[in-house]
Amino acid sequence: MSSGNSEYSQPSTNIITDESSDSESTVKTKAAYSFMENREKYKVIVDGVDCTPDNIVDNDFVTMQDTFTHAALDSRPRARSEVALKEAKSRTKSALDTGMKVYATTISLDDIYIDHTLNTEEGFTSDELDLDIAPSAFYLPKMNPITSYPPEITITLKETETYFLFELPTTSYEKGTAEATLVEEENEFYQYITVGKGKNRKMVTEETQSKECVSQTRHTLATRPQKKNAISFASMWDMHDTYARLARVKAEEKPDEMVMYQSAAPTLLRKKIDKYDPSDERRGKNFDEIYNTPQFLDAILLTERVLSTLNYDKEQKTFRGLVKIDPLSLDLIYIYSMKPLWTLECPEAENRPITSITFNPKNNDILAVGHGKFTYAEKFTGLICVWCTKNPCKPERLYNFHDPLTSVAFADINPNWLACGFSNGDVLILDVISYPIKIIAKSKRDTNPCFEPIWTTSWRTSDNENQFVMTTCQDGRINRFTSTKTHDFICSPMMRISTVEGKMKGIEAPRQCQKEDVPITRHPAALCMKWHPNVDHIYFVGTDEGCIHKCSTHYLNQHMDVFRAHSGPVYGMEFSPFMDTLLVTCGADSAVRLWMEGIDDVILTMNCPTAVYDVAFCPVNSTVIICVSGNVLSIWDLRRKNHMPCAEYTFPGQVVLTYIKFSPSGDNVFVGDTLGRVHTFHLEDTPIAPFYQKKLLDETIKKALCTRPLILKQLEKLEKFREKFGK
């Protein structure tokens, strides 16, 4: 078109399509080629001149088909069969014959569509491709170089929405309105803090800096940093020497003016701190300087544990459960045998009766043994031996006291605290970490009214998670001791057991002769105590008159219920770990009795040769019970027989067994006697524990009550009641 001509002539424009590629275009259309590939099929002819625009991509630039490395840029279809594979090869060949290539474009990565439904696990691997060697497990795989980029990149800038970070609009209101009043008050306050007296207020200038967050999208391609494996070794001795040397290095001290200018008397001046002398390290320390330090004693303790395994190698494996009997063996016999492992004894505790044993709640390998006197006429001093089952040869702690021990108990929250009760009524907390005696808290006579033996000590946790100690005394007092910051025990009386008169629930006591004398005391001794497994505030107390009192911390100086369990003193009781309502008791009437909470009569009675001093449930077999009577250890299995024990073991000599307890695994038994020894046995040849423990125990109890239909009926009603109300 010319500016001088008035006549407009439209040029003829023709779009020529290559006819030879018609058949190929159909194939390419099915293969979904990109827009750049389809455009090369058309040519623009204006007045016979080829005006087809050139490709916007430089021909010298590498093609994306050869260099792309990211899975998101791969748009090639995945063939899943040989037929599809051949078809794909034919399409590729046809495309190469026409001279068409796919070039890298400046398409934004955000505009790329990624089919997230495509299963990337399925596909094919061509035989023509070279497979990389699997990387080593100790070296990082070698990464291929990242795709190189052209010297010029086209960037498209788009306008986004405007976000106001801060806006302070100007507003005006008519004077006299509520809004205007608020504005005037704000203006007055602003004048006060900027120009008025408020500008003299105390101010703190702070600077804030927004945190710079570096984000990474899924399209980011970052090179992996080069890494190299390095080997370094440092033994325990090297680390110990390094930290010990750093601990001895002191900071550089400034000159002390009080020493430089002695204007005051020499006695008032501060002493100069001695600086570290490296010659002390080279000189070392002699035995007299280190033999009594806690670090040296701890090292000896660990060494003794290791050396003791040489003597008790097989026993330790049996104790830890590493050696077990095959339950499918054909020669199994159920004879309830007790295999002796070791005996915890030392010369300091020889012939000193064991009055109490407690196991650490955090570490079951550690136990504390209290030694006192068994009869009233004996005269012994107090001794506490802290043993570890890893070293049965020697106790790891020894604490001597002037008064005999009567009870010990480890704390739950602070496992290194040991509550101790004495025969003179004192109560204290001992820290067993310390080798010498370290008392955390101790009761005083102005707050503790007890002067007689403390038979039971137990830890409890209050609502604010503070622990306190509950004790039972010979004079029937039940006290609560709370530790204070002044290392004292504040005693709070909870209850005092009174003598029960008249007819009561439980067993029938033999008729006693009429007494004309006035009794000396009206308060029986509280010999044992157990907390209810489900209700936190309820506890049971056994007395020397054979009664068990059900008490609560919510009701002081009065019991909730009482029943007679034995015709003599009650020495021990324990709840079943599989049935919370089943209680077993033992006493001086040579009997072990089972009681069910909610039923007044006794469920089952098992007779022993002499007075029974302790009883325990097996933690892995619900029907197995063990007890100690005189020098005889009896094993009962309720599902087999209850008229006589399944096995009995007699200890030689004039000895009385005072304590018995199962280990948490249920395979080991600890037995204490009046000679100061703790025997450890491994229980073998017992029936395989059933899967439904509670169901088996319930069926065993009902089977034992088959001749007492009234009690069996009460038991069934009680079960329905608990199932209905979820108790």
C-alpha positions, 0 to 999 in steps of 0.5 A, spaced: 500 500 500 502 506 498 500 513 500 500 516 494 495 511 491 488 512 492 486 505 490 487 499 495 489 493 492 488 487 497 494 482 496 492 475 494 494 470 500 494 463 500 496 458 505 499 452 502 499 445 506 503 440 504 499 434 501 504 429 502 503 429 509 496 428 510 496 421 512 502 423 517 498 429 520 492 424 522 497 420 525 500 426 528 494 428 531 492 422 534 499 422 537 497 429 540 503 433 538 504 440 541 502 447 537 509 448 535 509 441 531 502 442 528 504 450 525 510 447 521 505 444 516 502 451 514 506 456 509 503 463 508 504 465 501 502 473 499 502 475 492 507 469 490 512 470 496 513 466 502 511 470 508 511 464 513 514 467 520 520 464 522 520 459 528 521 463 535 526 458 537 533 459 535 535 453 531 542 453 535 538 452 541 538 444 544 532 441 543 528 439 550 527 432 547 534 431 548 536 435 555 530 435 559 531 432 566 525 433 570 519 428 570 514 434 570 516 436 563 516 429 560 509 429 556 511 422 552 505 417 553 507 411 556 506 404 552 504 398 556 504 393 551 508 390 545 503 393 540 503 400 543 510 400 543 511 398 536 506 403 534 510 409 538 516 407 535 513 408 528 510 414 530 517 417 532 520 414 526 515 418 521 516 424 525 523 424 524 522 423 517 519 429 516 524 433 519 520 436 525 523 437 532 521 439 539 524 445 541 525 448 548 520 454 549 519 459 554 513 456 557 512 458 564 512 451 569 506 453 572 502 453 566 504 445 565 499 440 566 501 434 570 497 428 570 497 426 577 493 420 576 498 417 572 501 411 575 508 412 575 510 405 577 508 402 571 511 403 564 516 399 560 524 400 560 527 400 553 533 395 551 536 400 547 537 405 553 543 404 558 541 403 565 545 406 570 549 402 575 546 401 582 549 406 587 553 404 593 550 403 600 556 408 602 557 413 597 552 418 594 550 416 587 553 421 581 548 426 579 548 428 571 549 435 570 543 440 570 540 442 563 544 448 561 540 455 559 540 460 553 544 466 554 537 470 553 531 468 557 524 471 556 521 474 562 513 475 562 511 480 568 504 480 570 500 485 574 497 482 580 492 484 585 494 490 590 495 488 597 494 494 602 499 492 608 497 499 612 492 503 611 490 509 615 484 513 612 482 520 614 475 520 618 472 526 620 465 526 625 460 531 627 462 534 634 458 532 639 457 525 637 459 519 640 464 517 634 467 525 635 468 524 643 472 518 642 476 521 636 477 527 641 480 522 647 485 519 642 487 526 640 488 528 647 492 521 649 496 522 643 498 529 645 499 527 652 504 522 650 508 526 644 508 533 647 505 533 654 508 529 660 507 523 658 513 523 653 517 523 660 515 516 661 519 510 661 520 507 654 524 501 651 526 501 644 526 495 640 527 493 633 523 488 629 525 484 623 521 480 619 523 473 618 526 471 611 523 465 609 526 461 603 520 457 599 521 451 594 516 449 589 516 442 586 518 445 580 525 447 583 531 444 580 537 444 585 543 441 584 545 436 590 551 438 594 557 434 594 558 430 600 564 425 602 564 420 607 569 421 613 571 416 619 573 418 626 573 415 632 574 417 639 574 412 645 570 413 652 577 415 655 579 420 650 572 423 651 573 423 658 580 426 658 577 432 653 571 434 658 576 433 664 581 438 661 576 443 659 572 443 666 579 444 669 580 450 664 578 457 668 577 463 665 582 469 665 581 473 671 581 480 672 586 483 677 583 484 684 583 491 686 582 489 694 588 485 693 592 490 689 590 496 694 591 494 701 587 499 704 583 495 709 585 490 714 589 483 711 583 479 714 578 483 711 581 482 704 578 476 699 583 470 698 586 470 691 583 464 687 588 459 685 589 458 678 590 452 674 596 449 674 598 444 668 603 440 672 597 437 677 595 434 671 601 431 669 602 429 676 596 425 677 592 423 683 594 417 688 589 412 691 588 416 698 585 422 694 580 418 689 578 411 693 573 415 697 570 419 691 563 417 688 566 417 681 571 412 683 566 408 687 561 408 681 567 405 677 568 400 682 560 398 682 560 397 674 566 393 674 563 388 680 557 388 676 561 385 670 565 381 673 559 377 677 557 375 670 563 370 670 560 366 676 553 367 674 553 367 667 547 361 666 543 364 672 543 371 669 540 368 662 535 364 666 533 370 670 533 375 664 528 370 661 533 368 655 533 361 656 526 358 656 523 351 655 519 349 649 512 349 650 511 344 645 516 339 648 513 332 649 516 331 656 513 337 659 511 335 666 507 340 671 511 339 678 512 347 679 519 346 681 523 352 684 530 352 681 535 356 686 539 362 682 543 365 688 542 368 695 543 375 697 547 375 703 553 379 706 557 379 713 554 385 715 547 382 715 548 376 717 543 373 722 539 380 722 532 378 720 529 381 714 523 386 716 521 389 709 523 388 702 522 393 696 523 394 689 525 400 685 519 402 681 523 405 675 529 399 675 526 392 677 533 390 678 534 394 684 531 392 691 532 395 698 532 390 704 531 393 711 534 389 717 531 389 724 528 384 729 523 379 728 521 378 736 520 383 741 526 381 745 531 381 740 536 386 740 539 389 733 541 395 730 538 397 723 541 396 717 539 397 710 542 393 704 541 396 697 542 390 692 542 389 684 540 383 681 546 384 676 551 383 682 549 378 687 555 378 690 555 384 694 550 390 696 552 396 692 549 401 698 550 399 706 546 404 711 547 403 718 542 406 724 542 405 731 534 403 731 532 397 728 528 398 721 521 395 720 519 398 713 522 401 707 519 403 700 521 406 694 518 413 691 514 413 684 516 420 682 523 420 685 526 413 685 532 414 688 528 416 695 527 411 700 522 412 705 524 408 712 520 406 718 523 405 725 521 401 731 521 407 735 516 411 731 521 415 726 520 416 719 525 419 714 527 419 707 533 417 704 537 418 698 540 412 695 544 415 690 549 417 696 554 412 698 554 415 705 547 417 709 544 423 706 537 424 709 532 428 705 527 429 710 526 426 717 520 427 722 520 430 729 517 429 736 514 435 736 509 433 730 510 425 730 506 422 736 508 415 734 513 412 739 512 404 737 514 401 730 512 403 724 509 397 720 508 399 713 510 405 709 507 407 702 508 413 697 502 416 694 501 422 690 496 428 691 492 432 686 497 437 685 502 431 684 506 432 690 508 425 694 506 424 701 508 417 705 502 414 709 504 409 715 501 404 720 503 404 727 503 399 732 498 403 736 493 403 731 495 410 728 495 411 720 499 418 719 500 422 713 507 425 712 508 431 708 515 433 706 517 440 706 522 445 704 525 445 711 527 437 710 522 436 715 516 431 715 509 434 717 505 429 720 497 429 719 493 424 723 488 420 718 485 415 722 486 411 729 483 404 728 479 402 734 477 395 737 471 392 734 466 389 738 460 385 737 458 380 731 461 382 724 462 380 717 467 375 715 469 368 719 466 366 725 471 367 731 472 362 736 468 364 743 473 367 748 473 366 755 469 372 759 475 377 761 474 380 768 480 385 767 480 391 763 484 391 757 490 395 757 489 399 750 483 400 746 487 400 739 489 394 735 496 394 731 495 396 724 500 391 721 499 391 714 496 396 709 494 396 701 491 401 697 485 399 692 487 398 685 481 402 682 479 408 687 485 412 689 482 414 696 480 407 699 485 403 703 485 397 707 488 396 713 489 389 717 490 389 724 492 384 730 485 382 732 484 379 725 480 384 722 480 388 716 478 395 716 476 399 709 478 406 710 478 412 706 482 419 706 476 423 705 473 420 712 478 421 717 477 417 724 472 412 721 472 406 717 467 405 711 467 397 713 470 392 717 470 384 717 474 379 720 478 375 716 482 371 721 482 369 728 489 372 729 493 377 726 493 379 719 500 379 716 499 380 709 494 381 703 494 383 696 489 384 690 489 380 684 493 383 678 487 380 673 481 381 678 481 388 682 475 385 686 479 379 689 483 380 695 488 374 698 489 375 706 494 371 710 495 371 718 497 367 724 491 362 724 495 358 719 490 360 713 490 363 706 483 366 704 480 369 698 475 375 699 471 378 694 469 385 694 461 386 695 461 379 698 461 378 706 463 371 706 470 368 705 470 365 698 476 360 699 480 358 705 487 354 704 490 351 710 498 351 711 502 348 717 504 354 721 502 362 721 503 365 714 507 371 714 506 373 707 502 371 700 503 373 693 499 373 686 503 370 680 503 376 675 503 371 669 498 366 671 492 368 675 490 362 679 497 361 682 499 363 689 505 362 693 505 363 701 511 362 706 509 359 713 515 358 718 520 355 713 516 352 708 514 355 701 507 353 698 505 353 691 498 353 690 494 353 683 487 354 684 485 351 678 488 344 679 486 343 687 485 348 693 485 343 699 493 342 699 498 346 695 501 343 688 508 343 691 512 345 698 519 347 699 522 346 706 528 350 708 533 347 712 535 350 719 531 354 724 529 359 720 522 363 719 521 365 712 518 373 712 517 375 705 516 373 698 515 376 692 514 375 684 518 379 679 515 383 674 516 377 669 513 372 673 518 367 673 522 369 679 521 369 686 524 372 692 524 370 699 527 373 705 528 370 712 530 371 719 537 370 718 538 376 713 538 372 706 534 373 700 533 367 696 532 368 689 528 362 685 526 361 678 519 358 677 519 352 672 515 346 670 508 350 670 502 350 666 502 354 660 498 361 662 492 362 658 490 367 654 483 369 658 486 370 665 480 373 668 475 368 665 479 362 667 480 365 674 472 367 674 471 359 672 475 357 677 472 361 683 465 358 681 467 351 680 470 352 688 463 355 690 459 349 687 457 346 694 455 353 696 449 356 692 447 362 696 454 365 695 455 363 688 448 366 686 451 373 690 457 372 686 453 372 679 448 378 681 455 382 683 457 381 676 451 383 673 451 389 677 458 391 675 457 390 668 451 394 668 454 400 671 461 399 668 464 398 675 
